[in-house]
Amino acid sequence: MRKVQISKEQLINEINERLRKWNGDYKALADGAHINYHAARRAIMHGLKNNTKLLSNLCTFFGIEMERVEEVQNDTFETLTSILRETWDGTEPHAELLQSLIKSTKPFKVQERVN
């Protein structure tokens, strides 16, 4: 099992749907989500665009998970560990390099292809 970050676009769509259904006023949203009154007003009137801090606060307020847990495919994991074994020369410096390279890919998200 691993945590997978839900795409920003999906989160924004979910937040905007919740904002369309919101029956409270701007102040209630601002107070509840711990955001600026004017940001709450803009979000309700125009929807959320691309503000990460605001997105995070609104996800928390509306109870929307920003990550989901997925099972890792065993064959994929085995393939990755096999490639790592083949690539690593057995030295500590090379292990540190490989760790750094793998960790450097964390910010990159691969989107599934839509045919």
Backbone as a chain_set.jsonl record, in Angstrom:
{"seq": "MRKVQISKEQLINEINERLRKWNGDYKALADGAHINYHAARRAIMHGLKNNTKLLSNLCTFFGIEMERVEEVQNDTFETLTSILRETWDGTEPHAELLQSLIKSTKPFKVQERVN", "coords": {"N": [[0.84, -1.179, 0.0], [0.42, 2.274, -0.667], [0.608, 5.826, -0.376], [-0.991, 8.056, -2.537], [-0.918, 11.092, -4.149], [-3.709, 13.063, -4.848], [-4.677, 14.56, -7.888], [-4.244, 18.081, -8.478], [-6.13, 19.271, -10.113], [-8.359, 17.565, -9.873], [-8.928, 17.925, -7.17], [-9.523, 20.676, -7.109], [-11.802, 20.699, -8.73], [-13.553, 19.203, -7.104], [-13.668, 20.829, -4.809], [-14.804, 23.155, -5.952], [-17.301, 22.131, -6.656], [-18.35, 21.621, -4.109], [-18.376, 24.241, -3.162], [-20.296, 25.376, -4.846], [-22.556, 24.191, -3.832], [-22.627, 25.21, -1.319], [-24.304, 26.57, 1.413], [-23.902, 28.409, 3.325], [-22.712, 31.639, 4.503], [-20.173, 34.048, 3.432], [-18.566, 34.755, 5.613], [-18.909, 32.604, 7.395], [-17.701, 30.532, 5.964], [-15.104, 31.572, 5.739], [-14.331, 31.731, 8.46], [-14.631, 29.045, 9.261], [-12.902, 27.645, 7.55], [-10.562, 28.86, 8.08], [-9.587, 31.032, 6.553], [-9.056, 34.061, 4.665], [-11.618, 36.52, 4.607], [-12.192, 37.786, 2.147], [-11.012, 36.041, 0.345], [-12.642, 33.831, 0.732], [-15.033, 34.876, -0.202], [-14.367, 35.359, -2.918], [-13.863, 32.723, -3.729], [-16.384, 31.492, -3.4], [-17.932, 33.034, -5.154], [-16.574, 32.889, -7.653], [-15.354, 30.446, -7.851], [-12.665, 28.146, -7.149], [-9.369, 28.655, -8.265], [-6.335, 28.331, -8.516], [-4.888, 28.262, -6.076], [-2.769, 27.054, -3.822], [-2.5, 27.053, -0.953], [-5.017, 27.967, -0.143], [-6.524, 25.951, -1.295], [-5.699, 23.726, 0.219], [-6.654, 24.46, 2.79], [-9.417, 24.586, 2.277], [-9.932, 21.955, 1.503], [-9.461, 20.637, 3.918], [-11.485, 21.834, 5.474], [-13.84, 20.993, 4.12], [-13.539, 18.304, 4.403], [-12.164, 16.752, 2.537], [-10.043, 14.369, 1.296], [-6.628, 14.683, 0.466], [-4.926, 12.833, -0.406], [-4.831, 9.421, -1.465], [-4.996, 5.95, -0.656], [-3.346, 3.375, -2.269], [-2.96, 0.091, -3.583], [0.182, -1.329, -4.202], [1.265, -2.679, -7.205], [2.38, -5.922, -7.223], [4.079, -7.11, -9.177], [5.147, -4.857, -10.396], [6.567, -3.671, -8.31], [8.452, -5.699, -7.847], [9.804, -5.613, -10.309], [10.954, -3.052, -10.182], [12.678, -3.326, -7.94], [14.327, -5.282, -8.918], [15.588, -3.986, -11.069], [16.957, -2.063, -9.626], [18.731, -3.687, -8.174], [20.265, -4.664, -10.305], [21.437, -2.325, -11.219], [22.883, -1.086, -9.109], [26.168, -0.783, -7.881], [27.109, -1.816, -5.541], [28.478, -0.256, -3.729], [28.632, 2.157, -1.034], [28.679, 4.978, -1.708], [27.524, 4.879, -4.28], [25.038, 3.828, -3.667], [23.973, 5.953, -2.177], [23.84, 7.878, -4.192], [21.953, 6.694, -5.946], [19.736, 6.655, -4.228], [19.33, 9.409, -3.902], [18.73, 10.136, -6.534], [16.352, 8.704, -6.971], [14.69, 9.833, -4.987], [14.593, 12.405, -5.985], [12.703, 12.293, -7.952], [10.236, 12.497, -6.81], [8.571, 14.905, -6.896], [7.469, 14.741, -9.43], [4.613, 13.839, -11.217], [2.901, 11.256, -12.767], [0.582, 11.185, -15.265], [-2.259, 9.276, -16.158], [-2.695, 7.889, -19.377], [-5.164, 8.936, -21.641], [-7.057, 7.472, -23.996]], "CA": [[0.0, 0.0, 0.0], [1.157, 3.523, -0.711], [-0.218, 7.016, -0.51], [-0.879, 8.714, -3.831], [-1.512, 12.422, -4.096], [-4.774, 13.297, -5.816], [-4.272, 15.69, -8.725], [-4.761, 19.395, -8.098], [-7.335, 19.517, -10.913], [-9.461, 16.827, -9.258], [-9.258, 18.587, -5.905], [-10.177, 21.954, -7.428], [-13.164, 20.381, -9.19], [-14.337, 18.783, -5.94], [-13.893, 22.035, -3.992], [-15.761, 24.018, -6.655], [-18.619, 21.507, -6.519], [-18.797, 21.877, -2.734], [-18.66, 25.673, -3.039], [-21.58, 25.635, -5.518], [-23.616, 23.697, -2.955], [-22.476, 25.852, -0.021], [-25.462, 27.384, 1.793], [-23.496, 29.393, 4.321], [-22.239, 32.923, 3.984], [-18.724, 34.191, 3.264], [-17.914, 34.775, 6.929], [-18.92, 31.243, 7.949], [-16.668, 29.784, 5.248], [-13.807, 32.128, 6.13], [-14.04, 31.314, 9.831], [-14.522, 27.597, 9.335], [-11.739, 27.166, 6.79], [-9.404, 29.655, 8.514], [-9.094, 31.789, 5.398], [-9.444, 35.458, 4.587], [-13.011, 36.76, 4.185], [-12.24, 38.112, 0.717], [-10.699, 34.802, -0.377], [-13.863, 33.023, 0.805], [-16.003, 35.515, -1.111], [-13.93, 35.068, -4.295], [-14.027, 31.29, -3.986], [-17.807, 31.205, -3.57], [-18.456, 33.716, -6.34], [-15.898, 32.564, -8.913], [-14.731, 29.126, -7.795], [-11.239, 28.108, -6.834], [-8.568, 28.556, -9.483], [-5.045, 27.649, -8.413], [-4.207, 28.708, -4.867], [-2.474, 25.835, -3.078], [-2.796, 27.242, 0.469], [-6.471, 28.024, -0.044], [-6.977, 24.597, -1.626], [-5.445, 22.888, 1.388], [-7.588, 24.843, 3.854], [-10.778, 24.212, 1.897], [-10.011, 20.494, 1.567], [-9.6, 20.305, 5.336], [-12.801, 22.291, 5.912], [-14.885, 20.158, 3.532], [-13.26, 16.894, 4.682], [-11.723, 16.104, 1.303], [-8.697, 13.815, 1.41], [-5.739, 15.109, -0.613], [-4.196, 11.642, -0.811], [-5.577, 8.177, -1.323], [-4.126, 4.803, -0.491], [-3.48, 2.407, -3.343], [-2.099, -1.07, -3.479], [1.263, -1.381, -5.176], [1.236, -3.92, -7.966], [3.543, -6.712, -6.83], [5.014, -7.283, -10.277], [5.815, -3.578, -10.608], [7.539, -3.539, -7.225], [9.523, -6.657, -8.128], [10.564, -5.091, -11.441], [11.761, -1.931, -9.701], [13.767, -3.812, -7.094], [15.247, -6.019, -9.789], [16.381, -2.985, -11.789], [17.852, -1.468, -8.629], [19.806, -4.658, -7.92], [21.117, -4.72, -11.497], [22.109, -1.044, -11.417], [23.736, -0.742, -7.984], [27.482, -1.43, -7.926], [27.407, -2.382, -4.225], [29.188, 0.677, -2.856], [27.819, 3.114, -0.298], [28.469, 6.213, -2.481], [26.59, 4.633, -5.38], [23.726, 3.681, -3.034], [23.512, 7.303, -1.852], [23.483, 8.514, -5.453], [20.69, 6.116, -6.406], [18.686, 7.152, -3.332], [19.083, 10.819, -4.241], [18.058, 10.183, -7.831], [14.978, 8.234, -6.808], [13.963, 10.841, -4.218], [14.409, 13.61, -6.8], [11.552, 12.126, -8.845], [8.997, 12.612, -6.04], [7.648, 15.957, -7.325], [6.892, 14.474, -10.733], [3.436, 12.993, -11.2], [2.615, 10.687, -14.076], [-0.844, 11.111, -15.493], [-2.636, 8.161, -16.997], [-3.052, 8.243, -20.736], [-6.558, 8.769, -22.041], [-7.078, 7.215, -25.46]], "C": [[0.884, 1.24, 0.0], [0.18, 4.666, -0.831], [0.067, 7.662, -1.851], [-1.594, 10.046, -3.735], [-2.557, 12.555, -5.201], [-4.419, 14.56, -6.587], [-4.954, 16.98, -8.279], [-6.058, 19.688, -8.851], [-8.55, 18.812, -10.306], [-9.901, 17.497, -7.963], [-9.993, 19.901, -6.145], [-11.602, 21.717, -7.889], [-14.063, 20.0, -8.023], [-14.66, 19.982, -5.045], [-14.938, 22.924, -4.657], [-17.178, 23.453, -6.587], [-19.185, 21.767, -5.121], [-19.152, 23.347, -2.543], [-19.991, 26.023, -3.714], [-22.756, 25.229, -4.625], [-23.613, 24.377, -1.577], [-23.653, 26.768, 0.258], [-25.109, 28.457, 2.813], [-23.06, 30.694, 3.674], [-20.713, 32.948, 3.927], [-17.997, 34.093, 4.607], [-17.843, 33.371, 7.534], [-17.847, 30.385, 7.278], [-15.281, 30.257, 5.674], [-13.408, 31.667, 7.531], [-13.791, 29.811, 9.915], [-13.276, 27.042, 8.664], [-10.459, 27.896, 7.181], [-8.745, 30.355, 7.329], [-9.61, 33.214, 5.48], [-10.88, 35.576, 4.063], [-13.097, 36.981, 2.679], [-11.902, 36.89, -0.138], [-11.922, 33.885, -0.383], [-14.905, 33.565, -0.167], [-15.658, 35.214, -2.566], [-14.176, 33.609, -4.655], [-15.494, 30.949, -4.225], [-18.334, 31.811, -4.862], [-17.868, 33.19, -7.65], [-15.291, 31.169, -8.95], [-13.247, 29.256, -7.503], [-10.467, 27.935, -8.124], [-7.302, 27.748, -9.24], [-4.254, 28.081, -7.184], [-4.0, 27.509, -3.94], [-2.822, 25.956, -1.597], [-4.309, 27.246, 0.689], [-7.066, 26.639, -0.312], [-6.841, 23.673, -0.421], [-6.435, 23.186, 2.508], [-9.016, 24.412, 3.527], [-10.959, 22.698, 1.892], [-10.211, 20.045, 3.012], [-11.001, 20.65, 5.821], [-13.911, 21.372, 5.401], [-14.65, 18.656, 3.75], [-12.858, 16.107, 3.446], [-10.28, 15.652, 1.483], [-7.86, 14.251, 0.207], [-4.874, 13.96, -1.121], [-5.126, 10.452, -0.697], [-4.57, 7.042, -1.219], [-4.41, 3.816, -1.612], [-2.569, 1.229, -3.082], [-1.046, -0.996, -4.567], [1.156, -2.718, -5.892], [2.518, -4.682, -7.679], [4.539, -6.872, -7.959], [5.776, -5.999, -10.571], [6.893, -3.372, -9.552], [8.723, -4.469, -7.466], [10.397, -6.18, -9.281], [11.482, -3.957, -10.996], [12.931, -2.403, -8.844], [14.794, -4.598, -7.903], [16.163, -5.055, -10.547], [17.376, -2.33, -10.84], [19.024, -2.404, -8.335], [20.795, -4.711, -9.088], [21.975, -3.468, -11.639], [23.154, -0.749, -10.345], [25.052, -1.513, -8.041], [27.929, -1.972, -6.564], [28.117, -1.441, -3.269], [28.222, 1.648, -2.187], [27.62, 4.419, -1.083], [27.47, 6.026, -3.632], [25.167, 4.461, -4.836], [23.138, 5.056, -2.708], [23.082, 8.054, -3.111], [22.135, 8.002, -5.951], [19.524, 6.58, -5.54], [18.321, 8.585, -3.679], [18.334, 10.939, -5.557], [16.595, 9.756, -7.717], [14.145, 9.272, -6.068], [13.693, 12.098, -5.049], [13.214, 13.498, -7.743], [10.217, 12.324, -8.126], [8.06, 13.722, -6.529], [6.939, 15.675, -8.658], [5.731, 13.505, -10.602], [3.161, 12.536, -12.625], [1.101, 10.579, -14.218], [-1.124, 9.933, -16.424], [-3.038, 8.67, -18.371], [-4.525, 7.994, -20.988], [-6.556, 8.612, -23.554], [-8.312, 7.742, -26.099]], "O": [[1.962, 1.25, 0.594], [-0.936, 4.501, -1.325], [1.223, 7.798, -2.254], [-2.741, 10.117, -3.292], [-2.305, 12.199, -6.352], [-3.916, 15.523, -6.008], [-6.077, 16.973, -7.777], [-6.979, 20.284, -8.293], [-9.636, 19.387, -10.232], [-11.095, 17.622, -7.692], [-10.973, 20.202, -5.464], [-12.514, 22.443, -7.492], [-15.215, 20.43, -7.963], [-15.791, 20.13, -4.581], [-15.861, 23.396, -3.993], [-18.144, 24.207, -6.475], [-20.362, 22.093, -4.974], [-20.115, 23.67, -1.847], [-20.734, 26.869, -3.215], [-23.817, 25.852, -4.662], [-24.506, 24.135, -0.765], [-23.973, 27.639, -0.55], [-25.932, 29.317, 3.126], [-23.043, 30.825, 2.45], [-20.049, 31.99, 4.323], [-16.959, 33.441, 4.724], [-16.826, 32.996, 8.119], [-17.165, 29.605, 7.942], [-14.393, 29.446, 5.936], [-12.268, 31.258, 7.752], [-12.847, 29.367, 10.568], [-12.669, 26.087, 9.15], [-9.386, 27.582, 6.666], [-7.532, 30.283, 7.129], [-10.497, 33.522, 6.276], [-11.294, 34.82, 3.184], [-13.972, 36.427, 2.015], [-12.449, 36.727, -1.229], [-12.207, 33.235, -1.389], [-15.574, 32.804, -0.865], [-16.532, 34.858, -3.357], [-14.64, 33.299, -5.752], [-15.814, 30.202, -5.149], [-19.098, 31.171, -5.584], [-18.583, 33.059, -8.643], [-14.765, 30.754, -9.983], [-12.663, 30.336, -7.599], [-10.866, 27.153, -8.987], [-7.195, 26.611, -9.698], [-3.037, 28.247, -7.274], [-4.955, 27.011, -3.344], [-3.397, 25.023, -1.037], [-4.81, 26.597, 1.607], [-8.001, 26.215, 0.368], [-7.764, 22.93, -0.09], [-6.991, 22.266, 3.107], [-9.738, 23.929, 4.399], [-12.032, 22.207, 2.243], [-11.036, 19.175, 3.29], [-11.636, 19.848, 6.505], [-14.817, 21.013, 6.153], [-15.464, 17.833, 3.332], [-13.179, 14.925, 3.326], [-9.402, 16.459, 1.786], [-8.323, 14.197, -0.932], [-4.18, 14.088, -2.13], [-6.088, 10.471, 0.07], [-3.424, 7.173, -1.65], [-5.561, 3.465, -1.874], [-1.531, 1.362, -2.434], [-1.339, -0.644, -5.71], [0.978, -3.76, -5.261], [3.615, -4.156, -7.868], [5.744, -6.779, -7.723], [6.943, -6.055, -10.96], [8.005, -2.947, -9.867], [9.874, -4.063, -7.305], [11.618, -6.333, -9.229], [12.648, -3.906, -11.386], [14.054, -1.926, -9.009], [15.987, -4.576, -7.6], [17.368, -5.285, -10.65], [18.519, -2.074, -11.22], [20.172, -1.965, -8.256], [22.007, -4.793, -8.885], [23.106, -3.537, -12.12], [24.215, -0.209, -10.658], [25.063, -2.73, -8.225], [29.021, -2.531, -6.453], [28.337, -1.793, -2.11], [27.14, 1.926, -2.704], [26.5, 4.928, -1.127], [26.67, 6.917, -3.917], [24.203, 4.895, -5.466], [21.952, 5.298, -2.934], [22.085, 8.776, -3.101], [21.272, 8.792, -6.334], [18.443, 6.867, -6.056], [17.143, 8.935, -3.743], [17.413, 11.746, -5.684], [15.711, 10.381, -8.303], [13.019, 9.565, -6.471], [12.686, 12.776, -4.844], [12.759, 14.508, -8.28], [9.168, 12.32, -8.771], [6.849, 13.503, -6.575], [5.927, 16.302, -8.97], [5.851, 12.468, -9.949], [3.187, 13.331, -13.565], [0.43, 9.958, -13.394], [-0.354, 9.633, -17.337], [-3.64, 9.735, -18.509], [-5.066, 6.961, -20.594], [-6.114, 9.494, -24.29], [-8.485, 7.61, -27.311]]}, "num_chains": 1, "name": "protein.A"}
